[in-house]
Amino acid sequence: MIRTYKVMLLPNNKQKTKLFQCVGVARWAYNFALAQQQENHKQGGKFLSDGELRKRFTQLKQTEAYSWLNNYSNNITKQAIKDACQAYKNFFAGRAKFPKFKTKKRTRPSFYQDTSKMKITDTHVKLEKLTTSKKKNKQKFNWIRLAERGRIPHGAHVRYVNPRVVFDGMNWFLTVGVEEAEIKHETYSEGIGIDLGIKSLATVSNGMTFQNINQTPEVKKLEKTMKRMQRQLSRKYEKNKTKTEGGEFRYRKTENIRKLEFLVLKKRRRLKNIQLNYTHQITATLVKTKPAYVVIEDLNTSGMLKNRKLSKAIQEQTFHEFKRQMTYKCAWRAIQLIVADRFYPSSKRCSRCGHVKDHLSLSERTYRCEMCGLEMDRDFNASINLKNYAK
Ligand SMILES: [Zn+2]
């Protein structure tokens, strides 16, 4: 199975410049391939293979006007052309929308690295052809420092899959897949059910509960600051708008707006990182208890999403992230993950006698069974029901 690693890069200024150029070349090659396909289609031609497109690209590189393309690794452009062909194929197979040209504004900056050319050590990654110089003292330039030491496995036995260098608006990252074997446990504890909620993010049938990070003062404060900055931003945009002759408004990006937008981005990243980090901690703790199986509810139906008090998008995102992490972490350890049917009444059912209530309002925090008299925390009751769902 393939495990994906994402590690921040610490390029120096010169390397940063070069990375942006690599992104530009990848974008250029992608757009080239797309334009060729479209032109060919207009002429009534069939799909052009990426081999054919690469041939045309190589011819282009040999002309004076495009000789600058030779300053970059040809694996970057090769993959960009492949990606464009794939996007085109996906469209014709009905899997995706018609591919758009990549622009500086709209597209997330990224480019591909060849697996055999890339080298990884504990502290550095060697990218291909950041410098075109063959001189020994210049070769250092190809090596970019990694922010986390020894995070990505390396050595002769390690096989890398689809390495990409990406920029997220603030930092550069290396993402790379590594083929790894599943971890098989000798002993398992019994299965667990996990109820996701607003009050506690996760209530587990084994008695563990995890508080909702979105409810902590730190996160609430961050959200508030972000909202304030956003209002500030829209005020600034409003102030600087001008009316064109056609009577439409034009919004201008001033230097101040640019700065403020960057600050908002920084806050948003911070919030996202806090949430991600926290979810990783919980999911890691849970799989380490080595449960025989894990049951979670169908996120489409979890009643918590109907709560209007909390910023809904953020909560939904946390749930989905939780499920995503749980899914792949269970897969690594060969733990079966079961998603309960959306009609399974995990909240309304009594975990002792199986009686199902007609109605249970969100405000009722304690589950009281009118048949057997069970009284239990609502979420805990739900988590036990989810655990029993597997039987
Ligand atoms: Zn009961």
Residues whose N, C-alpha, C, O or C-beta is under 5 A from the ligand:
A	BS01	ZN	C350 R352 C353 G354 H355 C369 M371 C372 G373 L374
